[in-house]
Amino acid sequence: MFGRVRSVARRGKLVSREPIHEQILPHIRRDIVLNRWLPGERLPELDLCAEYGVSRTPLRDVLKILEVEGLVELQPHVGAVVTLMDSPDLAEKFEVMMNLEQAAAMTVAQLRSPAVLKEIQRLHRSMELAAKEAKIDQYYRLNDEFHRAIILGSANQTRARIHEILMSHVSRARNRANKHEGLTASSAEHHALIVQSILAGAAEAAGQAMREHLVEVTRGALSDVQAMQARG
């Protein structure tokens, strides 16, 4: 697994006033979440330095942050290795995330901010189009934006911060399951019901629809992780 070689395109140095490691951190984190780098795989430091046009010092600063976040483990004489997915730990994270998103959906339905409602509708329409055209990766990227829009639309910064921390771990497992399962009719129905309930200002119905949707998502993601663990 550690010997796998990928060709990488040099992205060049990123231009920003932010420290270099803060500029490349979200990109490497996102690659782990999207399973470009799989559980148990070593991150190729030299390839990443070439890809981002940086030295090893800012890259190692990134890896230290990712270790604190629980996405990589820094192993002596090996380097940064993507952490394995642990089913019980993920189940706990999914449970907390489910509670956060259920509460957020209820709050958004109560607040009824025109800007938030417009954004949720836009994302939902885009998801429907992506599903119709079988653009799986685009659909699930929009799906993440849809759920995040509801969290941010609930106007609770503490909830948003906690949700962001959990999102990397939950999305990593969910993205693996999505590659195997594809799009499901029930997922589309759940999203439609969430949107309808929010637009109608039906807070309890919006929260219940969100919970039912995430129960199904959790079941699929954990089943995939458990199957992966069984294969060793």
Backbone torsions as a table, in degrees:
resi	resn	phi	psi	omega
1	MET	NA	-39.4	-176.8
2	PHE	-71.0	-19.6	-173.6
3	GLY	-86.7	-2.8	-175.8
4	ARG	-63.7	135.4	-177.4
5	VAL	-114.5	134.9	175.7
6	ARG	-121.8	144.2	171.8
7	SER	-81.4	138.4	-177.9
8	VAL	-126.6	143.0	177.0
9	ALA	-93.4	131.6	179.3
10	ARG	-68.2	123.3	-178.9
11	ARG	-87.5	-13.8	-179.3
12	GLY	80.6	164.7	-179.6
13	LYS	-68.5	135.4	-179.8
14	LEU	-82.4	136.0	-177.5
15	VAL	-97.7	117.0	-179.0
16	SER	-168.7	160.3	175.9
17	ARG	-81.8	-13.5	-179.6
18	GLU	-71.7	154.1	173.6
19	PRO	-55.8	148.8	-174.3
20	ILE	-57.1	-42.2	-176.0
21	HIS	-66.4	-29.6	177.3
22	GLU	-73.0	-25.6	178.3
23	GLN	-73.0	-39.5	-175.8
24	ILE	-92.8	-15.4	-179.2
25	LEU	-54.0	-51.6	-177.0
26	PRO	-63.2	-28.6	-179.3
27	HIS	-71.4	-44.3	-179.4
28	ILE	-71.1	-38.5	176.1
29	ARG	-59.2	-45.0	-179.5
30	ARG	-62.8	-38.7	178.5
31	ASP	-62.6	-36.9	177.3
32	ILE	-68.1	-44.1	179.9
33	VAL	-61.0	-37.6	-179.2
34	LEU	-85.2	5.3	175.5
35	ASN	65.3	29.6	167.5
36	ARG	-64.3	-39.6	175.3
37	TRP	-109.9	121.2	-171.3
38	LEU	-88.7	160.0	176.7
39	PRO	-54.2	131.9	-179.4
40	GLY	87.2	-2.4	-177.4
41	GLU	-93.6	140.9	178.1
42	ARG	-81.8	134.5	176.1
43	LEU	-76.2	126.6	-178.0
44	PRO	-79.0	99.9	-173.1
45	GLU	-60.3	-45.1	-177.3
46	LEU	-64.1	-40.0	178.2
47	ASP	-64.6	-40.1	-179.6
48	LEU	-69.2	-38.0	176.0
49	CYS	-60.7	-42.1	179.8
50	ALA	-68.5	-39.1	-177.8
51	GLU	-64.1	-40.1	-176.7
52	TYR	-99.9	-3.5	178.5
53	GLY	66.1	41.7	-178.0
54	VAL	-128.5	165.9	175.0
55	SER	-84.1	176.5	-177.6
56	ARG	-74.5	-20.9	-177.7
57	THR	-63.9	-53.9	178.2
58	PRO	-65.7	-32.4	178.1
59	LEU	-63.3	-41.9	-179.6
60	ARG	-69.4	-29.2	172.5
61	ASP	-62.5	-39.9	177.2
62	VAL	-62.8	-44.8	-177.0
63	LEU	-64.4	-34.5	177.5
64	LYS	-65.4	-39.6	178.7
65	ILE	-66.6	-42.5	179.7
66	LEU	-64.7	-29.6	176.3
67	GLU	-69.0	-42.5	177.4
68	VAL	-61.0	-37.1	179.9
69	GLU	-75.3	-10.0	177.6
70	GLY	85.8	13.7	-178.5
71	LEU	-93.7	-23.9	175.1
72	VAL	-135.1	162.1	174.1
73	GLU	-123.8	127.3	178.6
74	LEU	-87.3	110.8	-175.5
75	GLN	-106.2	132.8	179.2
76	PRO	-56.7	136.6	176.9
77	HIS	65.2	6.5	179.3
78	VAL	-122.1	-50.2	-177.5
79	GLY	113.2	-155.3	-177.4
80	ALA	-86.3	122.4	179.8
81	VAL	-117.0	132.0	179.0
82	VAL	-62.5	131.3	-176.9
83	THR	-67.2	149.7	175.0
84	LEU	-73.3	157.5	177.2
85	MET	-91.8	126.2	-179.0
86	ASP	-105.9	120.9	-173.3
87	SER	-59.4	-50.3	179.9
88	PRO	-61.5	-40.0	179.1
89	ASP	-64.5	-42.8	178.7
90	LEU	-64.8	-37.7	179.2
91	ALA	-59.8	-40.0	177.7
92	GLU	-65.1	-42.8	-179.5
93	LYS	-65.1	-42.0	177.7
94	PHE	-61.6	-40.1	-179.3
95	GLU	-62.2	-44.9	179.0
96	VAL	-65.3	-42.9	-179.5
97	MET	-63.7	-38.6	178.3
98	MET	-60.5	-44.1	179.1
99	ASN	-64.1	-40.7	179.6
100	LEU	-63.7	-45.6	-176.2
101	GLU	-74.1	-32.3	175.4
102	GLN	-63.9	-47.0	178.9
103	ALA	-63.6	-38.3	-179.7
104	ALA	-65.3	-42.4	179.5
105	ALA	-61.3	-40.5	178.5
106	MET	-64.6	-42.9	-179.1
107	THR	-65.6	-42.8	179.6
108	VAL	-61.8	-39.5	178.3
109	ALA	-64.5	-32.7	179.8
110	GLN	-78.4	-41.0	-177.3
111	LEU	-72.7	-40.2	177.5
112	ARG	53.5	45.8	175.8
113	SER	-66.1	124.1	-179.3
114	PRO	-55.0	-42.1	-178.4
115	ALA	-65.2	-41.2	-179.8
116	VAL	-68.2	-43.8	179.5
117	LEU	-61.9	-40.6	179.3
118	LYS	-63.3	-42.2	-179.5
119	GLU	-67.3	-41.4	179.0
120	ILE	-63.0	-42.7	177.9
121	GLN	-64.1	-41.3	179.5
122	ARG	-60.7	-46.8	-179.3
123	LEU	-65.4	-38.5	179.8
124	HIS	-65.0	-42.5	177.5
125	ARG	-63.2	-40.3	178.8
126	SER	-65.2	-37.4	176.7
127	MET	-64.2	-42.4	179.3
128	GLU	-62.1	-41.4	179.2
129	LEU	-66.1	-43.7	179.1
130	ALA	-61.9	-39.3	178.6
131	ALA	-66.1	-42.0	179.8
132	LYS	-61.9	-36.1	-179.1
133	GLU	-91.7	6.6	178.3
134	ALA	57.6	35.5	175.8
135	LYS	-92.2	83.7	-169.8
136	ILE	-62.2	-50.0	-178.1
137	ASP	-61.1	-42.4	179.0
138	GLN	-64.4	-39.7	179.6
139	TYR	-59.1	-47.2	-175.8
140	TYR	-75.3	-26.4	172.1
141	ARG	-66.0	-43.6	177.2
142	LEU	-66.1	-33.4	178.1
143	ASN	-61.0	-44.8	177.7
144	ASP	-61.8	-40.8	179.2
145	GLU	-65.8	-36.4	179.0
146	PHE	-61.5	-49.7	-178.9
147	HIS	-67.0	-37.8	179.6
148	ARG	-68.1	-35.1	178.3
149	ALA	-63.4	-35.5	177.9
150	ILE	-69.8	-41.7	177.1
151	ILE	-60.8	-50.2	-179.1
152	LEU	-66.5	-33.4	-179.9
153	GLY	-69.2	-15.5	179.1
154	SER	-79.9	-3.8	172.9
155	ALA	55.7	44.4	178.0
156	ASN	-131.6	103.1	-173.9
157	GLN	-65.8	-34.9	178.1
158	THR	-64.4	-45.3	177.5
159	ARG	-60.4	-41.7	-178.4
160	ALA	-64.5	-39.8	-179.5
161	ARG	-67.4	-44.9	179.8
162	ILE	-63.6	-41.7	-179.7
163	HIS	-62.0	-41.1	-179.0
164	GLU	-63.2	-39.3	179.2
165	ILE	-63.3	-43.9	-178.1
166	LEU	-72.4	-29.1	-170.4
167	MET	-58.1	-39.2	-177.9
168	SER	-60.2	-46.0	-177.7
169	HIS	-70.9	-45.2	-178.2
170	VAL	-65.9	-44.1	-178.9
171	SER	-66.1	-34.1	179.4
172	ARG	-61.7	-45.2	178.4
173	ALA	-69.0	-40.3	-177.4
174	ARG	-66.5	-38.4	179.8
175	ASN	-65.2	-35.9	176.5
176	ARG	-64.2	-45.0	-179.7
177	ALA	-65.1	-38.2	-178.1
178	ASN	-63.6	-35.0	179.6
179	LYS	-64.2	-30.7	-177.9
180	HIS	-87.1	-34.9	-172.2
181	GLU	-96.3	-25.6	-176.9
182	GLY	70.6	-158.9	-178.6
183	LEU	-87.1	140.1	178.3
184	THR	-116.9	148.4	179.7
185	ALA	-63.8	-37.9	-177.8
186	SER	-65.2	-34.8	178.2
187	SER	-62.4	-44.5	178.7
188	ALA	-63.0	-40.5	179.4
189	GLU	-64.7	-40.8	179.5
190	HIS	-62.9	-44.8	-179.6
191	HIS	-62.8	-41.4	179.0
192	ALA	-61.9	-41.2	-179.5
193	LEU	-68.4	-37.7	176.5
194	ILE	-59.5	-49.2	-178.6
195	VAL	-63.5	-46.7	-179.8
196	GLN	-58.4	-43.5	-177.8
197	SER	-67.6	-41.0	178.9
198	ILE	-63.8	-46.5	-179.0
199	LEU	-62.9	-32.0	179.9
200	ALA	-81.0	-7.2	-177.7
201	GLY	73.6	21.0	-178.6
202	ALA	-91.5	88.4	-172.3
203	ALA	-61.6	-47.9	-177.9
204	GLU	-62.4	-42.8	179.9
205	ALA	-65.4	-39.6	179.2
206	ALA	-63.1	-44.4	179.0
207	GLY	-64.4	-41.2	-179.8
208	GLN	-66.9	-41.2	178.5
209	ALA	-63.1	-41.1	178.0
210	MET	-63.3	-44.0	-178.6
211	ARG	-63.8	-44.7	179.9
212	GLU	-61.8	-39.7	177.7
213	HIS	-62.8	-46.5	-175.8
214	LEU	-73.7	-26.1	173.5
215	VAL	-61.5	-43.6	179.6
216	GLU	-67.7	-42.6	178.7
217	VAL	-60.5	-44.6	179.9
218	THR	-61.2	-44.9	-179.2
219	ARG	-59.4	-45.0	-178.9
220	GLY	-67.4	-43.3	-178.1
221	ALA	-66.4	-44.2	-179.4
222	LEU	-68.2	-35.0	176.9
223	SER	-62.1	-41.2	179.4
224	ASP	-66.2	-43.1	179.6
225	VAL	-63.8	-42.4	179.4
226	GLN	-64.0	-37.8	177.5
227	ALA	-65.6	-39.8	178.7
228	MET	-63.9	-41.8	179.1
229	GLN	-65.7	-36.5	-179.5
230	ALA	-66.9	-32.7	178.5
231	ARG	-74.4	-14.6	179.4
232	GLY	80.4	NA	NA
